[in-house]
Amino acid sequence: MKIVIAGAGEMGSHLARMLSGNGHEITIVDPDGKLLADVGSLADVVSIEGDSTTFEVLRRASVRKCDLFIAVNHEENDNIVAAMMAKKLGARKSIARIDNNEYLEPNNKEMFIDMGIDYLFYPEKVAATEVINLLGHTSTTEYVDFSSGKLSLVVFRLEASSPLVGTLLTGFDEEQAQLNFRTVAITRGGQTIIPRREEHLMEGDVIYVITCQDALQEVLELSGQTNVEVKNMMILGGSRIGVRIATELQDEVNIKLVEYNQEKAYRLAEVLDKTLIISEDGRNTEVMLEEGLPNMDAFVAVTGRSETNILAAMLAKRMGVKKVIAEVENLNYIDLAESIGIDAEVLEFIVKPNSPATKARIRDLGLPEDTIIGGIVRGDKVFIAVDNTEINAYDRVVVFSMPASVGKVGYFFN
């Protein structure tokens, strides 16, 4: 597929990296040569320096031949104009990033379709919805989906009340029935363990469980954790995401929103009539203590600065807040945030025909000792991998490995 991306910022760069390794021909357009150079060092792309709202630049990018045009410039108006022009020039599908929820109302969306824009997306709205959904989960540490959500990695600390405490891990014996979930990594005493035969789970273990969607609720119940009812919440940052979260939840939850800019705080107070707006510096520990951060059930950091959000989230966690969520816009921080507490790497492969993985059952493959296959997606079917599982060509497999063995793992699937 020929794809043209307008905008080489964080989102454009992320899209280029995701799509370039999947057989697509990627062209990226931006007036900033340095941004283009940065993307070019990370992904196999053709770079076009120039303004994506001009016909000359869009023609140089060959949008008339492209299957998909994605406009993710910083300015919303630039995206709308570029997407409309690209469609008129011949792009088969045209997508624009927007910052205005009003545009997504059904009647208004039809106007954009008439203009030639096939799809509008509003990342801040998606992010706010995701935060609200996370606030409805248990106090589980983390969710990560694989293979379009067919498999999930669930991370949580084992409480004393969990029936898993003291149990022997399964998945190593041939006569065992097929599993719906499996523990693939354990953090204990600051060390990461890739579990093997005879491994028992202990109270306080942080366990990483790969599960089918059908078994997700069962896994959460086995954690021994109870739902955290969010009655009091603090939001750091009066960004679009923060305002949307407050708007959605202020009728049900007592919300304090901390915004550093005093003028902006006054404006927010007029809009969010049931939210307490506080004009203070959220990076000041004493201020956060005075505003009752330790008494909050949930803390959400959405200032637009990744560094501030991460540091504030760490502070909230240390103060005992049960649910802590931080917006991370800088992609360099995402791997860091996801790896806190675990030294293992999580890899996903599509198995090539005649690769070593297709020649024997998992237990006979000779995988490194610190490597474990968690799950397999085969068409519409999902399997939790165990020692006697056989892998087929074109299966999607999720693998957990300690860093020292990551370089060896690819051999088995390629």
C-alpha positions in Angstrom: 0.0 0.0 0.0 1.2 3.5 -0.9 0.8 5.8 2.1 1.5 9.5 2.4 1.8 11.0 5.9 1.6 14.8 6.3 3.4 15.8 9.5 6.6 14.4 10.9 5.9 15.2 14.6 5.4 12.6 17.3 2.3 11.1 15.7 3.6 11.2 12.1 6.9 9.6 13.3 5.1 6.9 15.2 2.8 6.1 12.2 5.8 5.9 9.9 7.7 3.5 12.2 4.6 1.3 12.7 3.7 1.1 9.0 7.1 1.0 7.2 8.0 -2.5 8.5 4.8 -4.0 7.0 5.5 -3.9 3.3 4.0 -0.4 2.8 5.6 2.4 0.7 5.7 5.4 3.0 6.2 9.0 2.0 6.3 11.6 4.8 5.9 15.4 4.2 6.9 18.2 6.5 8.4 21.7 6.2 10.9 20.9 9.0 14.0 19.2 7.5 15.3 18.1 10.9 12.1 16.3 11.8 12.2 14.5 8.4 15.8 13.5 9.1 14.8 12.1 12.5 12.0 10.0 11.0 14.3 8.9 8.2 16.8 7.5 10.7 14.1 5.4 12.3 12.0 4.2 9.4 12.3 3.4 5.7 10.5 6.4 4.2 10.7 8.8 1.3 10.9 12.4 2.7 9.4 15.4 1.0 10.3 18.8 2.6 7.5 21.3 2.1 4.0 22.5 3.1 1.4 19.8 2.7 -1.3 22.4 2.1 0.2 23.3 -1.3 -0.5 21.6 -4.6 3.1 21.6 -5.6 4.3 19.6 -2.6 1.4 17.2 -2.7 2.1 16.5 -6.4 5.8 15.9 -5.5 4.6 13.4 -2.8 2.6 11.6 -5.6 -0.7 11.7 -3.6 -2.6 11.0 -6.8 -1.1 7.4 -6.7 -1.5 6.9 -2.9 -3.9 4.5 -1.3 -4.0 6.4 1.9 -3.3 10.0 2.9 -3.0 10.8 6.6 -2.8 14.4 7.8 -1.3 14.7 11.3 0.2 18.2 11.2 0.2 20.2 14.4 -2.4 22.6 13.2 -6.0 21.3 12.7 -6.8 23.6 9.8 -3.7 22.4 7.9 -4.9 18.8 8.3 -8.3 19.5 7.0 -7.0 21.5 4.0 -4.3 18.9 3.2 -6.7 16.0 3.4 -9.3 17.6 1.2 -6.7 18.6 -1.4 -5.1 15.1 -1.4 -8.5 13.5 -2.0 -9.2 15.9 -4.9 -5.8 15.1 -6.4 -6.6 11.4 -6.4 -5.8 9.8 -3.0 -8.1 6.8 -2.5 -8.6 7.4 1.2 -8.0 10.6 3.1 -7.8 11.0 6.9 -7.3 14.1 9.0 -6.4 14.6 12.7 -8.7 17.2 14.4 -8.9 18.9 17.8 -12.5 19.8 17.9 -15.2 17.4 19.1 -17.9 19.4 17.3 -16.6 18.2 14.0 -17.4 14.6 15.0 -21.2 15.2 15.4 -23.0 13.1 12.8 -24.4 16.0 10.8 -21.0 17.8 10.7 -19.1 14.7 9.7 -21.2 14.5 6.6 -20.0 17.9 5.5 -16.4 16.7 5.7 -17.2 13.6 3.7 -18.7 15.9 1.1 -15.4 17.8 1.1 -13.6 14.6 0.4 -12.3 13.6 3.8 -13.1 10.0 4.5 -12.3 9.9 8.2 -11.7 12.3 11.1 -9.9 11.3 14.3 -9.5 13.2 17.5 -6.6 11.7 19.6 -7.4 13.7 22.7 -11.0 12.4 22.8 -9.7 8.8 22.4 -7.2 9.4 25.2 -9.9 10.8 27.5 -12.1 7.8 26.8 -9.3 5.4 27.5 -8.6 7.1 30.8 -12.2 6.9 31.8 -12.2 3.2 30.9 -9.1 2.6 33.0 -10.6 4.3 36.0 -13.3 1.6 35.8 -10.9 -1.3 36.0 -9.6 -2.9 39.1 -6.3 -1.6 40.6 -4.4 -3.8 38.0 -1.1 -2.3 37.1 -1.3 -2.5 33.3 -3.1 -3.8 30.2 -1.4 -4.4 26.9 -3.2 -5.9 23.9 -1.6 -8.0 21.2 -2.9 -9.2 17.8 -5.7 -6.6 17.7 -6.9 -7.4 21.2 -7.2 -11.2 20.8 -4.5 -11.6 23.5 -4.0 -9.4 26.5 -1.1 -9.0 28.9 -2.4 -8.2 32.4 -0.1 -7.1 35.2 -0.9 -7.1 38.9 0.5 -7.7 42.3 -0.7 -10.8 44.1 -2.6 -9.9 47.3 -2.8 -12.3 50.3 -6.4 -13.0 49.4 -5.6 -14.3 45.9 -6.2 -18.1 45.4 -3.0 -18.1 43.2 -0.7 -17.6 46.2 1.2 -20.8 46.8 0.1 -22.5 43.6 2.4 -24.3 41.2 2.5 -22.8 37.7 1.0 -24.8 34.9 1.7 -25.2 31.2 4.7 -27.6 31.5 3.1 -31.0 31.4 1.7 -32.7 28.3 -1.4 -34.1 30.0 -2.7 -30.8 31.2 -5.8 -29.3 29.5 -5.5 -26.3 27.3 -5.1 -23.1 29.4 -7.0 -19.9 29.1 -4.2 -17.9 30.7 -0.6 -18.3 31.7 1.9 -16.5 33.9 4.8 -15.5 31.6 6.9 -13.4 33.9 7.3 -12.6 37.6 8.9 -9.6 39.4 10.0 -10.7 42.9 12.3 -8.8 45.2 13.3 -6.4 42.4 14.3 -9.3 40.1 12.5 -10.6 37.0 11.9 -14.3 36.7 10.8 -16.1 33.5 8.9 -19.0 35.2 9.9 -22.6 34.7 8.7 -26.0 36.0 8.2 -26.2 39.8 7.8 -22.4 40.1 5.4 -21.3 42.9 3.6 -18.0 43.1 4.1 -15.9 46.3 2.2 -13.1 48.0 3.6 -9.8 46.8 4.7 -11.1 43.4 4.0 -8.8 40.5 2.9 -11.3 37.8 2.5 -10.8 34.0 -0.3 -13.0 32.7 -1.1 -13.6 29.0 -4.8 -14.3 28.6 -7.5 -14.8 26.0 -10.2 -12.1 26.1 -12.7 -14.7 27.3 -10.7 -15.3 30.4 -9.8 -11.7 31.2 -12.4 -11.3 34.0 -11.4 -14.6 35.5 -7.8 -13.5 35.7 -8.8 -10.2 37.4 -10.8 -12.1 40.0 -7.9 -14.4 40.7 -5.6 -11.5 41.4 -7.3 -11.0 44.8 -7.7 -7.3 44.2 -11.0 -5.6 44.5 -12.5 -2.8 42.4 -11.3 0.6 43.4 -14.3 2.9 43.7 -13.2 6.3 42.5 -15.0 9.0 44.6 -12.2 11.6 44.8 -9.9 12.3 41.9 -7.2 14.9 41.1 -6.4 15.9 37.5 -3.1 17.6 36.8 -3.4 19.8 33.7 -6.2 21.8 32.1 -5.5 20.3 28.7 -8.2 19.2 26.3 -7.9 15.7 27.7 -8.1 16.9 31.3 -11.2 19.0 30.5 -12.9 16.2 28.7 -12.3 13.8 31.6 -13.6 16.3 34.1 -16.7 17.1 31.9 -17.6 13.4 31.7 -17.1 12.5 35.3 -17.8 15.6 37.4 -21.4 14.6 38.0 -20.3 11.3 39.6 -16.9 12.1 41.1 -15.4 14.8 43.3 -12.8 16.3 41.1 -9.9 18.7 41.8 -8.2 20.0 38.6 -4.8 21.7 39.1 -3.8 24.1 36.3 -0.6 26.2 36.6 -1.8 29.0 34.3 -4.0 31.4 36.3 -5.8 32.9 33.4 -6.6 29.4 32.0 -7.7 28.3 35.4 -10.3 31.1 35.6 -11.6 30.1 32.1 -11.9 26.4 33.2 -13.8 27.4 36.4 -16.5 28.9 34.1 -16.8 25.8 32.0 -16.5 23.1 34.7 -19.1 24.2 37.2 -18.9 21.0 39.3 -15.1 20.7 39.3 -12.8 22.5 41.8 -10.2 24.4 39.8 -6.9 25.1 41.6 -4.3 27.4 40.2 -1.1 26.0 41.5 2.2 24.4 40.3 1.5 20.6 40.4 5.3 20.0 40.5 5.4 21.4 44.0 5.2 18.5 46.5 4.1 20.7 49.4 1.3 22.2 47.3 0.1 18.7 46.3 0.1 17.6 49.9 -1.9 20.6 51.0 -4.5 19.9 48.2 -5.0 16.4 49.6 -3.3 14.2 47.0 -2.7 11.3 49.5 -6.5 11.2 50.0 -7.3 10.8 46.4 -8.6 7.5 44.9 -7.2 8.4 41.5 -4.7 10.8 40.0 -4.5 11.6 36.3 -1.6 13.7 34.9 -2.3 15.2 31.5 -0.3 18.4 31.3 1.0 17.8 27.8 4.6 17.5 29.1 5.6 13.9 29.4 8.3 14.6 32.0 5.9 16.5 34.3 3.3 13.7 34.0 5.7 10.9 34.8 7.2 12.7 37.8 3.8 13.7 39.1 2.5 10.2 38.7 5.5 8.7 40.6 4.8 11.2 43.4 1.1 10.2 43.6 2.0 6.5 43.6 4.5 7.1 46.5 1.7 8.9 48.4 -0.5 5.8 48.1 -3.0 6.9 45.4 -4.5 3.6 44.2 -5.0 4.5 40.6 -2.4 6.6 38.8 -2.5 7.4 35.1 0.0 9.6 33.1 -0.3 10.9 29.6 3.0 10.2 27.7 3.3 12.2 24.4 7.1 11.7 23.9 7.4 8.3 22.4 10.9 7.9 23.9 9.3 7.6 27.3 6.8 4.9 26.4 9.2 2.0 26.5 10.5 3.3 29.8 7.1 3.6 31.3 6.1 0.1 30.2 9.3 -1.5 31.4 9.3 -0.2 35.0 9.3 -3.2 37.3 10.3 -5.8 34.6 13.5 -6.5 32.8 11.9 -8.8 30.1 11.2 -7.9 26.5 7.8 -8.6 24.9 8.1 -9.6 21.2 5.5 -10.5 18.6 6.3 -12.5 15.5 4.5 -13.8 12.5 6.0 -17.3 11.9 7.6 -17.8 8.5 7.0 -21.1 6.6 9.7 -23.7 7.3 11.1 -21.7 10.2 12.5 -23.8 13.2 9.4 -23.1 15.2 7.3 -25.1 12.9 9.5 -28.2 13.2 8.8 -29.4 16.7 6.6 -28.8 19.8 7.6 -25.9 22.0 9.3 -28.0 24.6 11.6 -29.5 21.9 12.5 -26.2 20.1 15.5 -25.5 22.2 14.4 -22.0 23.2 16.8 -20.1 25.5 16.1 -20.9 29.2 15.0 -17.3 29.9 12.5 -17.2 27.1 8.8 -18.3 27.1 6.1 -18.3 24.4 2.9 -16.8 25.9 0.2 -17.0 23.3 -0.6 -17.9 19.7 -3.2 -16.4 17.3 -4.1 -18.6 14.3 -6.7 -17.0 12.1 -9.7 -16.5 14.4 -8.4 -19.0 17.0 -6.4 -18.0 20.1 -4.2 -20.4 22.1 -2.3 -20.0 25.3 1.0 -21.7 24.5 2.1 -24.6 26.6 5.1 -27.0 26.3 3.3 -29.5 24.0 1.9 -26.8 21.7 2.8 -27.0 18.0 3.3 -23.8 16.0 2.2 -23.4 12.4 3.4 -21.1 9.6 1.8 -17.7 9.7 0.8 -18.0 13.4 1.2 -14.8 15.4 3.2 -15.6 18.6 3.8 -13.4 21.6 7.2 -14.2 23.3 8.7 -13.0 26.5 12.5 -13.0 26.9 15.2 -11.6 29.0 17.3 -9.0 27.2 20.3 -11.3 26.9 18.4 -13.7 24.7 16.4 -11.3 22.5 18.9 -11.5 19.7 18.5 -15.3 19.6 14.8 -15.5 19.6 14.1 -14.3 16.1 15.9 -17.3 14.6 13.1 -19.6 15.7 10.4 -17.8 13.8 12.1 -16.4 10.7 
